[in-house]
Amino acid sequence: MSTVTEIETALKELPLEEAQRLARWLQKYLDRRTAGDSTRASPGAIKLPDYAARRRMILGDKVLPNMVMLGREQERW
């Protein structure tokens, strides 16, 4: 059995008691798997690097000019 369709077909052929026993086992298995995954960060929670700290580490307290603002000052409107 390698496809979902084959597994579904085999499940439909099982007696009700066996299918229920399999369902209970599968539920316990999934509960254990999800309990182990709860220690990991959720997919939506990505920890971004601290760019401000990196900039301070590289440049110290030096303030760089905003090149966009300087460019806009030089443009003709």
C-alpha positions in Angstrom: 0.0 0.0 0.0 1.6 3.2 -1.1 -1.2 5.5 -2.0 -4.0 7.0 0.0 -6.5 5.4 -2.3 -5.2 2.0 -1.6 -5.2 2.6 2.2 -8.8 3.9 2.1 -9.9 0.8 0.1 -8.2 -1.5 2.6 -9.8 0.4 5.6 -13.2 0.0 4.0 -12.7 -3.8 3.9 -11.9 -4.0 7.6 -14.6 -5.0 10.1 -15.9 -2.1 12.2 -14.1 -3.1 15.4 -10.7 -3.3 13.6 -11.3 0.0 11.9 -12.1 1.7 15.2 -9.1 0.1 16.9 -6.9 1.4 14.0 -8.5 4.9 14.4 -7.7 5.0 18.1 -4.1 3.9 17.5 -3.8 6.6 14.7 -5.2 9.3 17.0 -2.8 8.4 19.8 0.1 8.4 17.3 -0.9 11.8 16.0 -1.3 13.2 19.5 2.2 12.1 20.4 3.6 13.5 17.1 1.9 16.9 17.7 3.0 17.0 21.3 6.6 16.6 20.2 6.2 19.4 17.6 4.8 21.9 20.2 8.4 22.5 21.5 9.4 23.8 18.0 8.5 27.3 16.9 5.4 27.6 14.9 5.9 28.0 11.1 4.7 31.6 11.2 7.0 32.7 14.0 10.4 33.3 12.4 13.1 34.9 14.5 14.6 37.7 12.5 18.2 38.8 13.1 18.7 42.0 15.1 19.9 44.3 12.4 20.3 47.3 14.7 22.6 45.4 17.0 24.6 44.2 14.0 24.9 47.7 12.7 26.0 49.0 16.1 28.6 46.2 16.3 30.0 47.1 12.9 29.8 50.9 12.9 29.6 51.8 16.6 27.7 55.0 17.3 28.4 56.4 13.9 25.3 57.7 12.1 25.1 57.2 8.4 23.3 59.8 6.2 20.0 58.7 4.7 21.1 58.5 1.0 17.4 58.5 -0.2 16.7 61.9 1.5 20.0 63.3 0.2 19.1 62.2 -3.3 15.6 63.7 -3.1 17.1 67.0 -2.0 19.2 67.1 -5.1 16.4 66.2 -7.5 14.3 68.8 -9.3 10.6 68.4 -8.7 
